[in-house]
C-alpha cells in the first residue's frame, strides 16, 4: 500500500509521529477510496495520543504553506495544505446516552477507534509509522466487503444505529453513491431502529438527502429509505406518491417510481442539485389532486400549481434553503407541464412567447426537466414526444431571436404612464403595463418602444375612464 502514500504530507506526518513516539494511522474514507480507485483530498489521521499535538508539530514542519485550525472542545485539529485537508484526532472510545447522538468520549486504542466506526469499509486503516509504513489494519473484513460491494457495520448494527441514528442515513447514502448493497442484518436493523431518526437534526438529514440527490443513481437511496420505513418519517409527501390504483378497469401509474425514473433520467444530463430537486418534486401535488372521472379516468388537474404551493412548507420543515433556490424549484414545478402541452398541440408563437417570458433564463433547465419526464415504456411514444420537443426547442430559439421576450419589461415604464396621463401611483398604471405586455406576448405589437407607446395611446384612455367610473 506504500505506493498510495507517496504524497509528501504522509512522509512529514510519519516523521513527526515517530519523533513524538506515537502511533498514527490514516483511516476511513481516504483508505476506502484507494481501493475504489477514487481520488480523495480529505485525509483523516487517527493518533494514539493527542491529535492536536501531532497536528501542531506537522504544521510547524510545513511552515507558512499550511493553515492550522484547532478545535479544542472536540480534541481535533485540521491542516489545510495546498489542495489537501488533513484532520487529526486522538484515538478514542465512545459511549452514548439514549436521547443524544453526542458521545461520551474517552481516550482509546486504535482498536477502540475502529470499533466506533460506522461501516467496515470506513474502518480500514494504514499505519504511517516508519517501521510499519503502509501496513493495512482491517479487523472487520472491510476489504472483503469492498470487493463484494457490501455495506455492513463493524459491531452489532442495532447498537451502531441506536447510538448514532444518522448512520442509517449514511449507510443508505453510501449505497446510492457507491452502488453497494446493504447487508441483510444491517438493512433489518435500520428498519428496526427507524424511529431513532427523530433525535437527528433536520439539517443533518437534509445534508444526507442532498448527497443522495447528487449521487449517480439517487433512486437507489430513495427506494432504500422507503423499504426501511425512514421515508415515511422524513419525507411523507414523497411516500404519498406510492401506489397504483385501478377503478372500473382503468389504472394509473405508480407516481413514486415514475418520479424516481425522472430523477435518475435527469441525473444523466445535469449536476444541478436544485434541478434534481425539481425532478423529485415535479409531481408532489398529485396525491392531493387525484380524482376519478367516469369519462376521463384518473385525473390530477392543477397538480403542478398545488405542488408549487407545497414546496415552501416542505423546504421549511426539512431545513432546506428558503431563498432563491426554493423559488427556482417552485418555478420548475409550476411550469413543468407547459412544454409538454406545447409539444402535444400545434405550437403557436403566442404560447412560446409566454413560456419564454415565464421561464426566463431557466428555460433550458425547464426543457431538460420536461424531457426527463418522458418515461413511457412505449418506445414509439417516447420517440414522438422527443421529436416534438425538438420542434418546441427550435420554435423557442426562433422567437427569442426575433422578439427578445425572455425576462423583458414592457418598453413603456410605469413612471412614463403616470406622467403622460397625469396619474398618481395606482392600480390602473399596472393594468396598462400588463395590457402592453400581453399585446407583445400575443404578437399584436413588436417588442419595441414606439410600437408599445402607440398601442398604449390607443387603449389607455378607455381603461382609465373605466377605472375612474368604478373608483
N, C-alpha and C positions, 0 to 999 in steps of 0.2 A: 504493500500500500504506500510505500515511501514515495513512489512517483507522483502520487496525488497531493503530496505535501511539499512540493518544490518551491512554493512561494516563499520569499524571504521572511515574511512575517512569522512563519512557523519555526524557522531557524532561530529567530530572535526570541520567541516565546520559550523555545526549548532551552536556550542558553540561560535566560532569566530564571526559569523554573529550577534548573539544575543548580544555578548559583544560590538560590534561596533554599535548596534542599526539599522541594515539594513535588509531589506527583501532579501531573496535569495532562488533560486529555481534550481533544476536540470531539464534540459529541453532538448527536441529534441530526437536524435536517441537513447540515453540510455533509456529514458522513453518508447519510441515506442517499443524497443526490449524487455522490461519487459513483455509487453502484447503479443508479438510474441514468448515469451519463447526462446529468443536468447541471448546467452552470449555476453556481451559488456564490453570492457576495457576502452573505451573512454567516458569520462563524461564531459558534458557541463554544467556549472553553470552560471546562469544569476543573477546579483546583482542589486537591485535598489539602485544605488550608484556607488562606484568605485570598479570595478573588480580587479584592480591591488592591491588596499589596502587590500581587503579581502584575496587575494592570498598570499600576503606578510605575513599577520598575520597567515594564515594556515601553511605556510612554517616554520615560527618561532616555532609553536607548534610541528610540525613533526620533526624539527631539522635536523640532518645530514642524516636522512633516505630519504630525499626528495631533488629534484633539482628544483629550481625556475628559470623560464625564463620569462622576462618581455618584452612586445612589446609595447613600449610607444606610437608609432605612431598610433597603432590600438586600444589602450586602453584595451589591453588584457594581460593576463599572463597565463603561463602554469606550472603546477606542475607535475613532474614525481615522482611517489611514488610506489616502488616495480614494479608490473606489470600494474599499472594504469597510465593513462594520464588524468589529470583534467584541463580543460580550463575554465578560469574565464573571464567574460566580463560584463561590465555595461549594464543595460537595455537601449535600445536606439530606437529612431525612425529614419527612413531613407527617403530621397527623392532623386530622380535620374534625371540626365540630359540625353537628348535623345541619345547622341553619346558615352555614357560611362556606364559601369555596376558598376563603383565605386560610392557608395552612398555619399550624403551629410548627415553627421551623427549628431544627437543632443541627449542629454540625454533624457531618456523617462521612462515610467512606464512599468510594466510587460505587460499590455495590448498592449502598443506600440510595445514591443518586439515580442509578439506573432503575431501581425498583419503583421510584416515584414517577417515571416517565409514562406518557400516555399510551404509546404503542411500541411494540417490539422493534419496528422499523425505525423508530426515533430514539431507541436506547443504545444504538451502536456507538462505540467509542474507539478512537485511535489514540494511542499513547504518544505524547510529544517529548517525553524524557529521552535523552540521548541513547541510553543503553537499551531502550525498548521502542525506539522511534518507529512509528508506523504500524505497531502491533495492534491488531483488532481485538477488542474485548466485546464479546457477544454472548452474554449469559442466557438469553431467552430465545435464541434461534432467529433473530431478526433478519439475518442474511438469507436464511431459507425462506422466510416469509416474503422477503423481497423477490426472490426468484420465483415464488409461487403466486405472486400478486395478492397477498393476503394481509388484511389489517386485523391485528389481534392485540389485546392488552397483555402486558408482561405478567401481571398478577390477576387475581380474581376480578373479572370485569364488573361485577356488582359493586365491589368496593371502589374500584377505579372510577366508575361513573357516579356513584353516590357521593364520593369525596369531592369531585370536581365535575359537575354535570356538563360544563362546556365541552368536555372531552367527547361527549356524544355527538355534538355538532361537528367537532374537529374530525372525528372518525368518518362521518358521512362526507365531510368536505374533502378529506384525503381520497376517499373512494371516487368522488367525482373528478378531482384533479388528476389523480394518477391512473385511473381506470382499474383500481384494485377492488377485491371483494371483501366484505365484512365477514369474518369467520363466524360460524354459527352461534357459538356461545356469546360472542361479542355483540352480534345482532340482537339476540334474545335479551341480553342484559340491558341494551338501550331501551327496548320495548318495556321491560320491567321497571326501569328507573326513569321513564319519560317525565313523570310529574316533578322530578327534581329540577327540571329546567326552570322552574318558577323562581329559583334563587339566583339565576343568572341575569345580569343587567341586559336591558333591551339593546343597548349599544353593542355589547359583545356578540349578541345573537345576530344583529344586523351586519356586523363585520364578517361573521362566518357565512351568512347568506350571500353577501357581496362576493366573497371568494368562490362560493359555489357558482354564482352567476357568471363569474369570469373564467370558469373552467371550460375545457374544450367541449364537454357534453353535459350541461347543467341538469338535464333530465334525470341522470343517474342519481344526483343528490336529492332532487325533489321526490323521486319515487321512493328512495330510502326513508326520507322524512315522513312520507305518507304511510309506508308499511310499518314503521316503528311506532307510529302514533304521535310523533313530535309535531307533524304539520298541523294537526287539529289544535294544538296548544299555542303554536307561534304564528300561524297564518290560516285561520279558519276560513277566510274568504276564498282562498285558493282551493282548499279542500272541498268547498261547496260546489265547485265546478264538476266534481267527480260523479260519474254515473250516467248511464244512458237509459232512457225511458221509452217504452212503446205504448201507444194508445190507439185503439181501432186499427191496429196493423201498421201504424205509422210511428217510426222511431226517429230519434235524433242521435248524433254522435256524442261520444263522451268528451265533453269540453275540457276536462282536465288533461287527458292525453293529447288532445288536439293542441292545447296551449303549449305543452311541453315539446311537441313536434315543431311548432312555430319558433319556440325559443332555441331549440337545437339548430333549426334551419338558419336563423338569423346570425347565430354564432359562427357560421361558416363564412360570413361576409363582413362582420364588424366586431371590434373590441370595445365599442362604446357601451359602458356599463348601463347608462340610462336608456339607451335604445333597447338593450336587452331587458331591462325592467319594463319598458313599454310593451315588449312582446309577451312577457309573463302576465301583464295586467290588461292586455288588449280586450279580453272577453270577460273581465272580472264582474261586469254588470249582468251577465247572462242569467245567473240563478234568480236574481230579483225581477227579471223581466220575462221569465219563461211563462208562456201561455200555450194552451192547446185550442186551436180554432178548427171547427169541423170542416171548414172549406180549405183553409190554408195549411193545416197541420200544426207543427210546433213553430212558435214564433218567439223572437227575442227583440221586439221592437224597442228602439232607442237604447239598446244595451250600451252603446258607445257613450252616450250622454250620462247615463246612470253610472257607468264605470268611471267617467271623468270626475263625477261628484264624490265617489267613494275614495278616491286616491288621497286627498288631504288627511282623512281620518286614519287610513292605513299607514301613511308615512309618519304621522304624529305618534301613533301607538308604537310603531316599530323603531322609532327614533332615527328614521331616515331624514335627509335634509329637506326642510320645508321651504326651500328657496327656488331659484330659477330652475334647478334640476327637477324638482317636483312639477313645476309648471310645464316644463318640456314634456314630461311623461303624460301629464294631463292632456296636452295638446295632441300628442301622438294617439292616445286612446280615443279622444274625441273625434279625430279626423280619419281614423283608420278605415272606415267604411267608404269614404268618398272616392278614392281612386278605383276601388273595386266596382262601385256603381258606374263610374265613368267608363270602365273597361267593358261593362255589360251593355251599356246604351250607346247610342250614337254620340260621339264626343263633340259637344258644342263649344265654341270659343268662349261663351259666357261662363259655362261651368268650369272650364280650365282656368280662366282669369280669376274666378272666385277661389278656386283651390290654391292657386299661386299666392293670392293675397292672404288667405287664412294661414297657409303653411309657412310662408315667408322663407327664410333661409334654411328651414328644416325640411323643405320639400323632398330633397334626396333621401333623407332618413325615413320620411314617411313612405316613399315608394319602396325602399328596402324592406320596411316592416310589412307592407301590403303584399309584396312578392313572396315573403316568407310565410304569409298567411294562407297561401295556396297549398293545402296539404291533402288534396283529394287522392284516393287510391286509383282513380281513373286517369290513366296517362294521357288520354285524348283531351280530357277536361283541363288538366294541368297545362298541356301544350297550348290549348286555345286561350286560356287565361294569360299565359306568359306572352303569347303573341299579341294579345290585345293590350297588355301593359306596355309593350314596346311602342304601340301606336300612341298611347297616352303620354309616354315619355317624349316622343317626337313632337307631339302637339304642345306639351309644356315648354319645350325648348323654343319652338316657333313663336308662340305667344309671348314668351318672356323677351325674346329678342325684338319683337315688333312693338309690344305695348308697355314693357318695363313696369309691370304691376306688382312685382314682388316687393313687399314692405313699403309700397308707395303711400304717400299722403296726398289728399286732394290738392291740386295745384293752387287753389284759392284758399287762403288761410281764414280762420275764424275772425281774426282782427280786421282783415280787409272787408269781410262781410259786414261786420259791425259798423265800420266807417262808411261804406257805400250806402247802407240802408239806415244809418243813424240809429242803430240798435244797441241796447245795453247787453251785457253778458246774460244770455237767457237760452232756454231750450231750443228756440227756433233757429238759432245760429248753428247748433249741432245738427238739427234736422236738414238745414240747407247743405251743410258739408256732406252729410250722409247721402243726400239726393245726388250730389255731384259725383261722389264715389260710386254709387250704384250705376249711374249713367256710363261711367268709364268702364266698370266691370262688365256691364251688359253690352258694351260695344256701341252705345248710342253716340258717344263722342270719343275722340282720341284723348290720351293721357297727356294733354298739353294745356298750358296756362290760358292762351287766347280762347281756345275752344271751350274750356271749362268756364271762363268768365262770361262768354257769350251765352252759354247754356244757363248759367246762374241768373243772368239778367232777364231771361225768358220765364223761368219757373219761380224765382224767389218772391216777386210781388204777390202772387196769388197765395203762396204759402204763408207769407207774413199777414195778409188780410185775414186768412182763416184762423191763424194763431191768435190774432188780436180780438177777433169776434168771440173766440172761446175762452179768452182770458178774463 
